[in-house]
Amino acid sequence: MADLVVGIQWGDEGKGKIVDRLAVNYDYIVRYQGGHNAGHTIVVGGKKYALHLMPSGILYKKCKNVIGNGVVIALDALCNEMDQFQDLEGRLFISDKAHIIMPYHQIIDKAREKSLRNAIGTTCKGIGPCYGDKVARSGFRIRDLKDMAALKQKIQFHLEQIAYLQDLYQVQLPSSKEIENYLQEYASKILPFVTDTTRLLWQGIDEGKKILLEGAQGSMLDIDHGTYPFVTSSTTTASGACSGSGLNPKDLDKIIGISKAYCTRVGNGPFPTEDFGDIGKFLREKGGEFGVTTGRARRCGWFDALSVKYACRINGCTELSLMKLDVLDGLKEVKVCIAYKYKGQTIDYVPSDFNGLEPVYKTYKGWNKTAGVRHFSDLPQEAKDYISDLQELVDTKISIVSTSPERDDTIVL
């Protein structure tokens, strides 16, 4: 069977720490969607590892780490990340069906973002244009690197098809030769790790191996169910784990949602509980809320129980991990959004239109210290009450509470 770790907010929830902690119990760790716009930070023994494409089980020698077909791959970014680690042979597997982020994808991404009246706030790393080409059936897959002669012809044809973008966006796209040189530079390093990862995972399932699927971004950025159009370009929910890996829904067992004890968002778009004052600044600075990939400051606010409950239902979460509880230490009061004011009414659900939502809060008494606590019994009573109430509000069992970035500062309930 396969278990799944999925983000329940707008990403950056702390999935990397949970996957890293759980990975010791699994044979395969699988990244199934997104690209190097995502970032997972893992802290072990005071040393910080920033991962963007590599699965979070890479720190365990026994784990087989799989980059699935649903991921879009910038070859240079992946190779740079691979350089951090040794002895990857037999531990890293890259799907031959994963799509390649071409150099022109990033140029187009930046130009489109600049031209929009209401910018999405993307990382401009070519993710959207690459997924766009995939859906338009004009993309390039990792397996194409095996036949460079045929690939050259495909590149030339595609460049002819998109030549109009140069005038539209006033940009210069790379030449066919420049793209060929880029691909050849990295192909030899990538190809030894390329395989049919779907068959690999099927074999693992048949042999009774334990598989952990790792999502990127968060459910509220899902292309269908998030705050469209301010979303990412892939399916970030549990359904994306199946399409992005080749496993089927019957293969899934536990679905572990990941949420912060408050809420953050990067980029533009609706964020009902965002705090523009001292609380937002407090959460940002104490929580170190700056993007792993871009360094951008994250927007911060209170926990939104309605959106978390919505995301837990969409994903079918069997349990929830609550991250960064310690960031709330020292506050006199802590708030949770339990309803919205929407078009003159008070509602207790997430509407398809997020615009104009005003949060209705429930206020809790704050607490002094949870940082580094590893046993539930050692938490302040106010923090225990907060966790218990959140569990009821989101209708999902909270099974893990994180009290610092360190791997072992974790409460298992």
C-alpha positions in Angstrom: 0.0 0.0 0.0 1.0 3.6 -0.4 0.5 6.5 2.0 0.3 10.1 0.9 1.5 13.4 2.4 -0.4 16.4 1.0 -0.5 20.1 1.8 -3.8 21.5 3.1 -3.2 25.2 2.8 -1.4 27.4 0.2 1.8 25.4 0.4 4.8 25.8 2.6 3.1 23.9 5.4 6.1 21.8 6.4 5.6 18.7 4.3 9.3 18.2 4.0 9.8 17.7 7.7 7.0 15.2 8.0 8.1 13.2 4.9 11.7 13.2 6.2 10.5 12.0 9.6 8.3 9.3 8.2 10.7 8.2 5.4 12.6 5.9 7.7 9.6 3.6 7.7 9.2 3.5 3.9 11.0 1.8 1.0 10.0 4.4 -1.7 9.4 8.2 -1.5 7.7 9.6 -4.5 7.4 13.2 -5.7 4.4 13.3 -8.0 3.8 16.9 -9.3 5.1 20.4 -9.4 8.6 21.6 -10.3 11.5 23.5 -8.9 9.0 26.2 -7.9 8.4 24.1 -4.8 10.8 24.0 -1.9 11.0 21.7 1.2 13.3 22.5 4.0 14.6 19.7 6.3 16.7 20.3 9.4 18.7 17.4 10.8 21.2 18.0 13.6 21.2 21.7 13.0 22.1 21.3 9.3 19.5 22.6 6.8 18.8 21.0 3.5 16.7 22.8 0.8 15.1 20.5 -1.6 13.2 21.5 -4.7 12.9 18.5 -7.0 14.5 15.7 -5.0 12.1 13.7 -2.8 12.5 14.3 0.9 13.6 10.7 1.6 17.0 11.4 0.0 18.6 11.7 3.4 18.0 8.0 4.1 20.3 5.6 2.4 17.8 2.8 2.3 15.0 4.8 0.5 14.4 4.7 -3.2 13.5 8.2 -4.3 11.2 8.6 -7.3 10.5 11.7 -9.4 7.2 10.8 -11.0 5.7 11.4 -14.4 3.6 14.3 -13.0 6.6 16.4 -12.2 8.1 19.0 -14.6 11.8 19.1 -14.6 14.4 21.8 -15.2 17.5 19.8 -16.0 19.9 22.3 -14.7 18.0 22.7 -11.4 17.8 18.9 -10.9 21.5 18.4 -11.6 22.5 21.2 -9.2 20.4 19.6 -6.5 21.9 16.1 -7.3 25.3 17.5 -6.6 24.5 17.9 -2.9 24.3 14.1 -2.5 26.6 11.1 -3.1 25.8 7.5 -4.0 22.6 8.3 -5.8 22.8 5.2 -8.0 20.0 2.8 -7.0 18.4 5.5 -4.8 17.1 8.0 -7.4 14.7 7.2 -10.2 13.4 9.7 -12.7 10.3 9.0 -14.8 10.9 8.8 -18.5 7.4 10.4 -18.9 8.1 13.5 -16.9 8.1 16.7 -18.9 11.2 19.0 -19.4 11.1 22.7 -18.6 12.8 24.2 -21.6 14.8 27.5 -21.5 12.0 29.3 -23.4 9.4 28.3 -20.9 11.0 30.6 -18.3 11.2 33.4 -20.8 7.6 33.1 -21.7 6.6 32.7 -18.0 8.3 36.0 -17.1 6.8 37.8 -20.1 3.3 36.6 -19.4 3.4 37.6 -15.8 4.7 41.0 -16.7 1.9 41.5 -19.2 -1.0 40.6 -16.9 -3.1 43.4 -15.4 -3.6 41.2 -12.3 -0.4 39.2 -11.9 -0.6 35.7 -10.5 2.6 36.0 -8.5 4.3 33.0 -10.0 8.0 32.1 -9.4 8.6 32.6 -13.2 10.4 29.3 -13.4 8.6 28.1 -16.4 6.2 25.8 -14.6 2.9 27.0 -16.1 4.1 27.2 -19.7 5.6 23.7 -19.4 2.3 22.3 -18.1 0.6 24.2 -20.8 2.6 22.5 -23.5 2.0 19.2 -21.9 -1.8 19.7 -22.1 -1.5 21.0 -25.6 0.4 17.8 -26.6 3.5 19.8 -27.7 5.8 19.2 -24.7 9.1 17.3 -24.4 9.5 14.4 -22.1 12.6 13.0 -20.4 12.5 10.0 -22.6 13.1 12.3 -25.6 16.7 12.8 -24.4 17.5 9.2 -25.5 17.2 10.1 -29.2 18.9 13.5 -29.7 18.6 13.4 -33.5 14.8 13.1 -33.4 14.7 15.6 -30.6 16.5 18.2 -32.6 13.8 18.0 -35.3 11.0 18.3 -32.8 12.6 21.4 -31.2 13.0 23.1 -34.6 9.3 22.5 -35.4 8.1 23.7 -32.0 10.2 26.9 -32.2 8.5 27.6 -35.5 5.1 27.2 -33.9 5.8 29.6 -31.1 7.8 32.2 -33.0 4.9 34.6 -32.8 5.4 34.9 -29.0 8.6 37.0 -29.7 6.5 39.8 -31.2 3.6 39.3 -28.8 5.8 39.7 -25.7 8.8 41.5 -27.2 11.2 38.8 -26.1 14.0 36.8 -27.8 13.6 33.1 -27.6 16.7 30.8 -27.6 17.7 29.3 -30.9 17.4 25.6 -31.7 21.1 25.2 -31.3 21.1 26.9 -27.9 18.4 24.5 -26.7 20.2 21.5 -28.0 23.4 22.5 -26.2 21.5 23.0 -23.0 19.9 19.5 -23.2 23.2 17.8 -24.2 24.9 19.4 -21.2 22.7 17.7 -18.7 21.4 14.6 -20.5 24.4 12.4 -19.7 24.0 13.1 -16.0 20.2 12.6 -16.0 19.8 9.5 -18.2 21.4 6.9 -15.9 18.6 7.5 -13.5 15.7 7.5 -16.0 13.3 4.6 -16.0 9.6 3.6 -16.2 8.8 4.6 -12.7 5.2 3.5 -12.9 6.3 -0.1 -13.5 8.9 0.3 -10.7 6.1 1.4 -8.2 3.8 -1.4 -9.4 6.5 -3.9 -8.7 7.0 -2.3 -5.3 3.3 -2.6 -4.5 3.3 -6.3 -5.7 6.2 -7.1 -3.5 4.6 -5.5 -0.4 7.0 -2.5 -0.2 5.9 0.6 1.6 5.5 3.7 -0.5 5.1 7.3 0.6 3.8 9.9 -1.9 5.0 13.5 -1.4 3.0 16.4 -2.8 4.3 19.9 -3.5 2.5 23.2 -3.0 -0.9 23.0 -1.2 -4.5 22.1 -1.9 -5.7 25.7 -2.1 -3.4 26.1 -5.0 -4.9 23.2 -6.9 -5.7 24.0 -10.6 -9.4 22.9 -10.1 -10.2 23.3 -6.4 -8.0 26.2 -5.4 -8.4 30.0 -5.5 -8.4 30.1 -9.4 -6.8 31.8 -11.3 -4.3 32.4 -8.5 -3.2 28.8 -8.4 -0.4 26.6 -9.6 -0.6 24.6 -12.9 -0.8 21.1 -11.5 -3.2 18.9 -9.4 -1.9 19.4 -5.9 -4.6 17.2 -4.2 -4.7 13.4 -3.6 -6.0 12.8 -7.1 -2.8 14.2 -8.5 -0.8 11.6 -6.6 -2.4 8.9 -8.7 -2.1 10.6 -12.1 1.4 11.8 -11.3 2.8 8.4 -10.2 0.8 5.7 -12.0 -0.6 4.2 -8.8 -4.4 3.9 -8.6 -6.8 5.0 -5.8 -7.1 1.5 -4.4 -3.3 1.6 -3.8 -3.7 4.5 -1.3 -4.1 3.9 2.4 -3.3 6.8 4.8 -3.7 10.3 3.5 -1.9 12.7 5.8 -2.8 16.3 5.5 -0.2 19.0 6.5 -1.2 22.3 7.9 0.4 25.1 9.9 -1.0 26.2 13.3 -1.6 29.5 11.5 -1.7 30.3 7.8 0.6 31.7 5.1 0.5 32.3 1.4 3.1 33.3 -1.3 2.1 35.2 -4.4 -1.2 37.1 -5.2 -4.8 36.0 -4.7 -7.4 35.8 -2.0 -6.3 35.1 1.6 -9.3 35.8 4.0 -7.3 35.6 7.3 -4.3 37.6 6.2 -3.1 40.0 8.8 -1.6 43.3 7.6 -0.5 44.5 11.0 1.7 43.4 13.9 0.4 39.8 14.0 1.3 39.2 10.4 4.8 40.7 11.0 5.2 38.6 14.2 4.3 35.4 12.4 6.6 36.2 9.4 9.6 37.0 11.5 9.3 34.3 14.2 8.2 31.6 11.7 10.9 32.5 9.2 8.3 32.8 6.6 10.4 33.4 3.5 10.2 31.2 0.4 12.7 28.3 0.2 12.9 28.7 -3.6 12.5 32.5 -4.1 13.2 34.1 -0.7 10.0 36.0 -1.0 8.3 37.1 2.2 5.1 35.1 2.8 1.8 36.7 3.6 0.7 35.6 7.1 -2.5 35.3 9.1 -4.6 33.2 11.4 -5.7 29.6 11.0 -8.6 29.2 8.6 -10.6 26.3 9.8 -13.1 26.4 6.9 -10.5 26.1 4.2 -8.6 23.4 6.1 -11.8 21.4 6.5 -12.6 21.9 2.8 -9.1 20.7 1.8 -9.3 17.7 4.1 -12.6 16.6 2.6 -11.3 17.0 -1.0 -8.2 14.9 -0.2 -10.0 12.4 2.0 -7.5 13.0 4.8 -7.4 10.2 7.3 -5.3 12.4 9.7 -3.7 15.9 10.0 -0.2 17.1 11.0 -0.2 20.5 12.7 3.1 22.3 12.1 4.9 25.3 13.7 2.8 25.4 16.9 5.8 27.0 18.6 5.6 30.1 16.4 2.4 31.1 18.3 4.3 31.0 21.7 4.1 34.3 23.6 0.9 35.6 22.0 -1.7 36.9 24.5 -4.5 35.5 22.3 -4.8 33.3 19.2 -7.6 33.5 16.7 -9.2 30.9 14.3 -11.5 31.7 11.5 -14.7 29.6 12.0 -17.0 31.3 9.4 -17.1 33.9 6.6 -19.2 36.9 6.0 -20.1 36.7 2.3 -22.6 38.8 0.4 -24.4 39.9 3.5 -24.6 36.4 5.0 -22.6 34.4 7.5 -21.6 31.1 5.9 -19.7 28.0 7.2 -18.4 26.7 3.9 -15.9 27.6 1.2 -17.6 29.2 -1.8 -16.2 28.8 -5.3 -15.6 32.6 -5.4 -13.1 33.6 -2.7 -13.4 37.3 -3.4 -15.0 39.5 -0.7 -14.8 36.9 2.2 -14.5 38.4 5.6 -13.4 36.1 8.5 -15.4 35.5 11.6 -13.0 34.6 14.4 -13.1 32.6 17.6 -10.5 33.8 20.1 -8.3 31.5 22.3 -6.1 32.4 25.3 -2.4 32.3 24.3 0.4 30.3 25.9 4.0 30.7 26.8 6.2 27.8 25.6 5.7 24.8 23.3 9.1 25.1 21.4 10.9 21.8 21.5 8.2 19.9 23.4 8.0 16.2 22.4 5.2 14.9 24.5 1.6 16.1 24.5 1.4 16.0 28.3 4.1 18.6 28.5 2.2 21.2 26.4 0.6 24.2 28.2 -3.1 23.5 28.7 -4.1 26.4 26.5 -2.1 24.8 23.6 -3.8 21.4 24.3 -7.2 23.1 24.1 -6.3 24.8 20.9 -5.3 21.5 19.2 -8.4 19.8 20.5 -10.7 22.5 19.2 -9.0 22.6 15.8 -9.5 18.8 15.5 -13.2 19.3 15.9 -13.4 22.3 13.6 -11.7 20.6 10.7 -13.4 17.2 11.3 -10.0 15.4 11.0 -7.9 13.7 13.6 -4.6 15.6 14.4 -2.0 12.9 14.7 1.3 14.8 14.7 2.2 18.2 16.2 5.5 19.9 15.3 7.2 22.2 17.8 10.3 23.2 15.9 12.1 22.7 12.6 14.2 19.9 14.1 13.3 16.3 13.0 12.8 15.0 16.6 10.9 18.0 18.0 7.6 16.3 17.1 4.7 15.1 19.1 3.0 11.9 17.9 -0.5 11.5 19.2 
